[in-house]
Amino acid sequence: MIGIDELDVKGRRVFVRADLNVPLDGETITDDGRIRASVPTIRKLLERGAKVVVAAHLGRPKGSVTPKYSLAPVSRRLAELLGEDVAFAADTVGESAQSVVAGLQDGQVALLENLRFEPGEESKDDAVRGEFAERLAALADVYVGDGFGAVHRKHASVYDLPKRLPHAAGDLVLAEVDVLRRLTEDPARPYVVVLGGAKVSDKLGVIANLLAKVDRLLIGGGMAYTFLKAQGHEVGKSLLQEDQIDQVKGFLDEAASRGVELVLPVDVLAATEFGADAPHDVVESTAIPADREGLDIGPRTRELFASKLADARTVFWNGPMGVFEFDAFSGGTRAVAEALVASEAFTVVGGGDSAAAVRRLGLPEDGFSHISTGGGASLEYLEGKTLPGLAALEE
């Protein structure tokens, strides 16, 4: 992939596919991390005299105009972060988009409305996607792929559009790929991976691929209960994927045969119900009462996980250790994050809920070597999959 420094952009319309898919409470952005991550590439292009046309998606409107998924609040925040006016188009390829783009002067920026308002963006039909990509291509002279959080999607703006224009990878995408290569190509050891989140099924591929690469695998969050059940333990009302138990047993056997240290919680916070103020107790992870559900790793597990991270030279973390949105059950996620901040290892936070947790808990983002903007994209890369958006940029 070539980078934007190799493109001639002065006076040209540069289409930047960014990832601005941020959480909203009404029109209030509750975490602007992805917008902030997109700013350096956009600013660099503006400083070099480009007419920058930014495009992104928000939520899952499923091909129809859905006001709650409008990018208007994002446009306002982007303008604040850039310190520049951002012209906002009320559609993606219609009259508003064409007018706004035609009005851009060198060094000015516009944002198109949510790409997913158009059914062609996510269509499984190559011809339908291609037709939408042609209409997007008419708005620009050059394409820059900088939305790492979307590069695992075979969507019109990610996969089809760069085939129709001279293209390059934005600085954010280049940085993400560089980090992921460090995690997959001769990482410094010990190499420790921490996985959490709700479902084992979301992490099957990455676990299978990483068992051949890592020295130590720490499992927390909701997915840990399926591992505990696979070992024959009672997990009460805790989150459980019964249909994954045989697969997990296979992982346990393979880890043992490869000499990979697979570490599970030794205690958990077991609550009477799922709720922010639910009564709870610390119990052994191997004996969760039948009427309780685990909502966080316990204090001994926090110490255990921290000790298993202390000597690491490379760490990848994806997925919270508990329901971090509830203060009472955020301690496990905080403990892992603080252990990474204290570490001298190359530490990577794998996007998604993990990145959101870092910001929600008020931890210093510069305390980590890298915080990814793409949870799903990072995981698929670590699974060894070909990501359509990267493949298109490499052509």
C-alpha positions as a printed NumPy array, in Angstrom:
array([[  0.   ,   0.   ,   0.   ],
       [  1.168,   3.497,  -0.748],
       [  0.507,   6.335,   1.689],
       [ -0.941,   9.787,   1.119],
       [  2.524,  11.36 ,   1.085],
       [  2.98 ,   9.734,  -2.332],
       [ -0.186,  11.305,  -3.765],
       [ -0.453,  14.596,  -5.611],
       [ -3.481,  16.153,  -3.912],
       [ -3.181,  19.918,  -4.347],
       [ -6.328,  21.271,  -5.966],
       [ -7.796,  17.793,  -6.281],
       [-10.969,  16.365,  -4.767],
       [ -9.825,  13.705,  -2.301],
       [-12.44 ,  11.226,  -1.094],
       [-11.533,  10.102,   2.437],
       [-13.355,   7.009,   3.666],
       [-13.124,   7.542,   7.424],
       [-14.53 ,   5.647,  10.399],
       [-16.745,   8.071,  12.304],
       [-19.091,   5.443,  13.749],
       [-19.344,   6.92 ,  17.242],
       [-21.858,   6.235,  20.027],
       [-24.638,   8.796,  20.354],
       [-27.08 ,   9.657,  23.114],
       [-29.627,  11.559,  21.047],
       [-27.402,  14.094,  19.299],
       [-24.707,  13.968,  21.987],
       [-21.536,  12.062,  21.094],
       [-20.545,  10.022,  24.151],
       [-17.113,   8.948,  22.843],
       [-15.399,  10.913,  20.066],
       [-12.297,   8.714,  19.894],
       [-12.816,   7.663,  16.298],
       [-13.371,  11.246,  15.149],
       [-10.181,  12.376,  16.867],
       [ -8.279,   9.484,  15.28 ],
       [ -9.417,  10.612,  11.807],
       [ -8.33 ,  14.228,  12.204],
       [ -4.567,  13.901,  11.44 ],
       [ -5.065,  12.452,   7.952],
       [ -7.782,  14.983,   7.088],
       [ -5.688,  17.868,   8.397],
       [ -2.616,  16.751,   6.459],
       [ -4.612,  16.66 ,   3.218],
       [ -6.11 ,  20.102,   3.897],
       [ -2.665,  21.572,   4.599],
       [ -1.488,  20.219,   1.242],
       [ -4.286,  22.06 ,  -0.566],
       [ -6.724,  19.223,  -1.191],
       [-10.477,  19.574,  -1.438],
       [-11.378,  16.906,   1.1  ],
       [-14.637,  14.949,   0.844],
       [-15.088,  12.842,   3.97 ],
       [-17.509,   9.913,   3.992],
       [-18.426,   7.453,   6.738],
       [-21.221,   5.369,   8.197],
       [-23.035,   5.5  ,  11.524],
       [-25.03 ,   2.673,  13.053],
       [-27.13 ,   0.242,  11.041],
       [-29.857,   2.115,   9.167],
       [-30.043,  -0.781,   6.665],
       [-30.205,   1.237,   3.477],
       [-32.857,   3.756,   4.451],
       [-32.726,   7.348,   5.646],
       [-32.96 ,   7.15 ,   9.438],
       [-32.666,  10.553,  11.187],
       [-31.233,   9.152,  14.441],
       [-28.236,   7.915,  12.426],
       [-27.503,  11.234,  10.751],
       [-23.862,  12.327,  10.724],
       [-24.856,  15.941,  11.459],
       [-23.612,  15.784,  15.101],
       [-20.369,  14.237,  13.842],
       [-19.958,  17.072,  11.346],
       [-20.161,  19.611,  14.16 ],
       [-17.62 ,  17.762,  16.31 ],
       [-15.257,  17.285,  13.377],
       [-15.355,  21.037,  12.717],
       [-14.46 ,  21.71 ,  16.373],
       [-11.53 ,  19.298,  16.302],
       [-10.195,  20.559,  12.967],
       [-10.738,  24.201,  13.823],
       [-12.205,  24.502,  10.321],
       [-15.679,  24.833,   8.848],
       [-17.057,  21.496,   7.651],
       [-19.663,  21.733,   4.913],
       [-22.305,  19.065,   5.509],
       [-24.154,  17.401,   2.646],
       [-27.698,  16.245,   3.383],
       [-27.246,  13.168,   1.173],
       [-24.438,  10.969,  -0.15 ],
       [-24.507,  11.259,  -3.94 ],
       [-27.554,  13.433,  -4.615],
       [-28.02 ,  17.117,  -5.325],
       [-26.788,  18.241,  -1.9  ],
       [-23.578,  16.203,  -2.11 ],
       [-22.871,  17.368,  -5.647],
       [-23.472,  21.   ,  -4.741],
       [-21.401,  20.902,  -1.553],
       [-18.465,  19.199,  -3.25 ],
       [-18.604,  21.58 ,  -6.241],
       [-18.396,  24.508,  -3.822],
       [-15.204,  23.36 ,  -2.103],
       [-12.083,  25.48 ,  -2.467],
       [ -8.533,  24.18 ,  -1.996],
       [ -7.954,  23.434,   1.697],
       [-11.652,  23.055,   2.511],
       [-13.528,  20.005,   3.784],
       [-17.016,  18.544,   3.461],
       [-18.739,  15.581,   5.111],
       [-21.334,  13.506,   3.259],
       [-24.402,  12.093,   4.999],
       [-24.36 ,   8.502,   6.296],
       [-23.231,   6.14 ,   3.518],
       [-25.46 ,   3.384,   4.88 ],
       [-28.562,   5.443,   4.064],
       [-27.936,   4.102,   0.539],
       [-28.765,   0.406,  -0.04 ],
       [-25.887,   0.182,  -2.508],
       [-23.296,   0.642,   0.232],
       [-23.816,  -2.732,   1.895],
       [-25.439,  -4.679,  -0.956],
       [-24.347,  -8.284,  -1.501],
       [-24.937,  -7.739,  -5.229],
       [-21.676,  -6.69 ,  -6.907],
       [-23.527,  -4.76 ,  -9.601],
       [-25.612,  -2.759,  -7.11 ],
       [-22.546,  -1.935,  -5.032],
       [-20.622,  -1.052,  -8.154],
       [-23.31 ,   1.348,  -9.356],
       [-23.198,   3.204,  -6.04 ],
       [-19.397,   3.239,  -6.141],
       [-19.55 ,   4.841,  -9.61 ],
       [-21.726,   7.643,  -8.27 ],
       [-19.331,   8.182,  -5.355],
       [-16.364,   8.179,  -7.736],
       [-17.946,  11.043,  -9.685],
       [-17.46 ,  13.23 ,  -6.602],
       [-13.683,  12.798,  -6.433],
       [-10.352,  12.563,  -8.225],
       [ -8.466,  10.505,  -5.643],
       [ -9.417,   7.972,  -2.94 ],
       [ -7.893,   7.657,   0.53 ],
       [ -8.866,   4.698,   2.704],
       [ -8.551,   5.751,   6.327],
       [-11.501,   3.99 ,   7.995],
       [ -9.715,   1.052,   9.562],
       [-12.816,   0.054,  11.522],
       [-14.554,  -0.755,   8.221],
       [-11.786,  -2.424,   6.185],
       [-13.124,  -5.908,   6.974],
       [-16.378,  -5.04 ,   5.17 ],
       [-16.888,  -5.629,   1.447],
       [-18.847,  -2.396,   1.058],
       [-19.011,  -0.011,  -1.879],
       [-17.049,   2.829,  -0.265],
       [-14.451,   0.444,   1.184],
       [-13.902,  -2.17 ,  -1.519],
       [-15.407,  -1.047,  -4.843],
       [-14.602,   2.666,  -4.844],
       [-10.783,   2.43 ,  -4.587],
       [-10.844,   0.217,  -7.691],
       [-12.247,   3.191,  -9.617],
       [ -9.851,   5.949,  -8.505],
       [ -6.132,   6.444,  -7.858],
       [ -5.858,   5.412,  -4.219],
       [ -3.715,   5.334,  -1.114],
       [ -3.969,   4.351,   2.522],
       [ -4.4  ,   7.087,   5.098],
       [ -1.967,   7.478,   7.976],
       [ -4.417,   5.859,  10.422],
       [ -4.73 ,   2.692,   8.341],
       [ -0.965,   2.487,   7.808],
       [ -0.395,   2.807,  11.556],
       [ -2.984,   0.128,  12.349],
       [ -1.501,  -2.329,   9.854],
       [  2.016,  -1.688,  11.168],
       [  0.871,  -2.502,  14.701],
       [ -0.948,  -5.672,  13.653],
       [  2.111,  -6.881,  11.773],
       [  4.118,  -6.465,  14.973],
       [  1.579,  -8.707,  16.694],
       [  1.72 , -11.421,  14.043],
       [  5.265, -11.347,  12.674],
       [  7.919, -12.231,  15.262],
       [  6.461, -10.441,  18.337],
       [  8.716,  -9.815,  21.324],
       [  8.159, -12.498,  23.977],
       [  6.55 , -13.361,  26.295],
       [  3.537, -12.605,  24.113],
       [  0.331, -12.383,  26.15 ],
       [ -3.206, -11.997,  24.775],
       [ -6.094, -10.934,  27.024],
       [ -9.572, -11.686,  25.681],
       [-12.891, -10.696,  27.221],
       [-16.279,  -9.541,  26.105],
       [-19.567, -11.341,  26.024],
       [-19.311, -14.223,  23.588],
       [-16.797, -16.95 ,  22.817],
       [-18.319, -17.216,  19.34 ],
       [-17.08 , -13.698,  18.525],
       [-13.504, -14.784,  19.234],
       [-13.386, -18.36 ,  17.865],
       [-11.229, -17.558,  14.857],
       [ -8.772, -15.361,  16.702],
       [ -8.326, -17.902,  19.516],
       [ -7.72 , -20.697,  17.019],
       [ -5.105, -18.65 ,  15.165],
       [ -3.401, -17.177,  18.231],
       [ -2.903, -20.507,  19.989],
       [ -0.072, -21.101,  17.517],
       [  1.538, -17.736,  18.253],
       [  1.13 , -16.72 ,  21.914],
       [  2.814, -17.775,  25.138],
       [ -0.077, -16.968,  27.446],
       [ -3.819, -16.435,  26.977],
       [ -5.917, -14.757,  29.69 ],
       [ -9.693, -15.212,  29.384],
       [-12.155, -12.965,  31.247],
       [-15.507, -11.319,  30.668],
       [-18.675, -13.155,  29.755],
       [-16.82 , -15.609,  27.528],
       [-14.93 , -17.017,  30.521],
       [-18.039, -18.811,  31.799],
       [-18.208, -21.043,  28.736],
       [-14.574, -22.016,  29.407],
       [-15.37 , -22.721,  33.062],
       [-18.394, -24.792,  32.057],
       [-16.227, -26.728,  29.601],
       [-14.042, -27.673,  32.563],
       [-17.118, -29.025,  34.302],
       [-17.789, -26.174,  36.736],
       [-21.124, -24.668,  37.805],
       [-21.621, -21.157,  36.382],
       [-25.109, -20.376,  37.699],
       [-27.015, -17.838,  35.588],
       [-23.82 , -16.435,  34.052],
       [-23.615, -15.795,  30.332],
       [-23.098, -19.166,  28.669],
       [-22.892, -20.412,  25.084],
       [-23.787, -24.076,  25.412],
       [-23.24 , -24.688,  21.7  ],
       [-19.588, -23.625,  22.005],
       [-18.59 , -25.961,  24.85 ],
       [-17.141, -28.676,  22.609],
       [-15.167, -26.073,  20.651],
       [-13.823, -24.616,  23.893],
       [-12.81 , -28.066,  25.142],
       [-10.798, -28.352,  21.952],
       [ -9.085, -25.033,  22.692],
       [ -8.224, -26.167,  26.212],
       [ -6.682, -29.391,  24.88 ],
       [ -4.767, -27.59 ,  22.126],
       [ -3.407, -24.974,  24.538],
       [ -2.14 , -27.757,  26.787],
       [ -0.538, -29.63 ,  23.888],
       [  1.19 , -26.485,  22.606],
       [  2.418, -25.408,  26.013],
       [  0.319, -22.227,  25.928],
       [ -0.597, -21.075,  29.432],
       [ -4.373, -20.524,  29.4  ],
       [ -5.457, -18.565,  32.476],
       [ -9.091, -18.389,  33.638],
       [-10.663, -16.438,  36.51 ],
       [-10.25 , -17.936,  39.988],
       [-12.966, -15.76 ,  41.528],
       [-15.822, -13.597,  40.245],
       [-18.318, -11.007,  41.403],
       [-21.556, -13.011,  41.412],
       [-24.7  , -10.858,  41.394],
       [-28.34 , -11.664,  42.086],
       [-29.317, -10.06 ,  38.78 ],
       [-27.989,  -8.031,  35.875],
       [-28.096,  -4.445,  37.132],
       [-25.913,  -1.54 ,  38.139],
       [-26.896,  -1.822,  41.802],
       [-27.381,  -5.593,  41.981],
       [-26.319,  -7.175,  45.314],
       [-23.216,  -9.291,  44.761],
       [-20.54 , -11.33 ,  46.493],
       [-17.076, -12.577,  45.651],
       [-17.231, -16.321,  44.999],
       [-14.895, -18.995,  43.683],
       [-15.128, -19.189,  39.896],
       [-15.511, -22.949,  40.193],
       [-18.563, -22.7  ,  42.455],
       [-20.869, -19.93 ,  41.297],
       [-24.247, -20.333,  43.026],
       [-27.062, -21.52 ,  40.771],
       [-29.066, -18.321,  41.378],
       [-26.172, -15.91 ,  40.681],
       [-24.48 , -14.56 ,  37.564],
       [-20.884, -13.466,  37.228],
       [-20.579,  -9.82 ,  36.19 ],
       [-16.853,  -9.192,  36.744],
       [-13.641, -10.961,  37.621],
       [-12.872, -10.958,  41.352],
       [ -9.999,  -9.41 ,  43.327],
       [ -7.764, -12.494,  43.298],
       [ -8.209, -12.831,  39.539],
       [ -7.288,  -9.174,  39.075],
       [ -4.043,  -9.8  ,  40.954],
       [ -3.459, -13.032,  39.031],
       [ -3.974, -11.398,  35.631],
       [ -1.721,  -8.466,  36.6  ],
       [  1.015, -10.918,  37.605],
       [  0.673, -12.757,  34.286],
       [  1.127,  -9.447,  32.453],
       [  4.089,  -8.234,  34.508],
       [  6.823,  -9.954,  32.465],
       [  5.171,  -9.573,  29.052],
       [  7.012,  -7.966,  26.167],
       [  3.98 ,  -7.883,  23.836],
       [  0.314,  -7.657,  24.894],
       [ -2.893,  -7.581,  22.857],
       [ -6.097,  -6.905,  24.794],
       [ -9.592,  -7.146,  23.337],
       [-12.76 ,  -7.224,  25.407],
       [-13.685,  -6.006,  28.909],
       [-13.386,  -8.244,  31.957],
       [-16.898,  -7.474,  33.17 ],
       [-19.825,  -5.117,  32.776],
       [-17.597,  -2.038,  32.937],
       [-20.527,   0.277,  32.196],
       [-21.688,  -0.411,  35.781],
       [-19.266,   1.102,  38.294],
       [-19.642,  -1.829,  40.69 ],
       [-18.466,  -4.228,  37.983],
       [-15.756,  -2.144,  36.3  ],
       [-12.902,  -3.085,  38.634],
       [-11.677,  -6.063,  36.62 ],
       [-11.433,  -4.101,  33.388],
       [ -9.685,  -1.274,  35.243],
       [ -7.191,  -3.709,  36.789],
       [ -6.195,  -5.117,  33.389],
       [ -5.938,  -1.649,  31.854],
       [ -3.814,  -0.36 ,  34.734],
       [ -1.534,  -3.39 ,  34.463],
       [ -0.958,  -2.53 ,  30.813],
       [ -0.272,   1.116,  31.621],
       [  2.319,  -0.004,  34.188],
       [  3.889,  -2.477,  31.758],
       [  7.017,  -1.851,  29.713],
       [  5.643,  -4.129,  26.977],
       [  4.373,  -3.17 ,  23.543],
       [  0.706,  -2.904,  24.508],
       [ -2.187,  -2.86 ,  22.038],
       [ -5.82 ,  -2.232,  22.97 ],
       [ -7.915,  -3.923,  20.309],
       [-10.602,  -1.339,  19.723],
       [-14.327,  -1.656,  20.363],
       [-15.469,  -1.928,  23.972],
       [-11.882,  -2.109,  25.251],
       [-11.028,   1.29 ,  23.796],
       [-14.321,   2.693,  25.092],
       [-13.532,   1.315,  28.544],
       [-10.131,   3.001,  28.608],
       [-11.756,   6.36 ,  27.955],
       [-14.741,   5.76 ,  30.25 ],
       [-12.468,   4.816,  33.129],
       [-10.386,   7.962,  32.62 ],
       [ -7.114,   6.156,  31.933],
       [ -4.364,   7.93 ,  29.967],
       [ -4.547,   6.906,  26.321],
       [ -0.828,   7.548,  25.92 ],
       [ -0.247,   4.903,  28.598],
       [ -0.731,   2.287,  25.873],
       [  1.471,   1.747,  22.835],
       [ -1.563,   1.715,  20.546],
       [ -5.347,   1.899,  20.864],
       [ -6.967,   0.479,  17.754],
       [ -9.992,   2.115,  16.145],
       [-11.27 ,  -1.181,  14.739],
       [-12.248,  -4.04 ,  17.014],
       [-13.731,  -6.324,  14.367],
       [-11.086,  -5.448,  11.781],
       [ -8.268,  -6.087,  14.268],
       [ -9.683,  -9.472,  15.221],
       [-10.161, -10.57 ,  11.62 ],
       [ -6.583,  -9.538,  10.793],
       [ -5.321, -11.568,  13.75 ],
       [ -7.42 , -14.502,  12.522],
       [ -5.362, -14.391,   9.345],
       [ -8.265, -13.32 ,   7.137],
       [ -7.923, -11.167,   4.034],
       [ -9.608,  -7.825,   4.718],
       [-11.406,  -6.509,   1.595],
       [-10.618,  -2.856,   2.275],
       [ -6.889,  -3.523,   2.67 ],
       [ -6.822,  -5.793,  -0.362],
       [ -8.383,  -3.028,  -2.472],
       [ -5.786,  -0.502,  -1.282],
       [ -2.951,  -2.886,  -2.095],
       [ -3.994,  -3.237,  -5.758]])
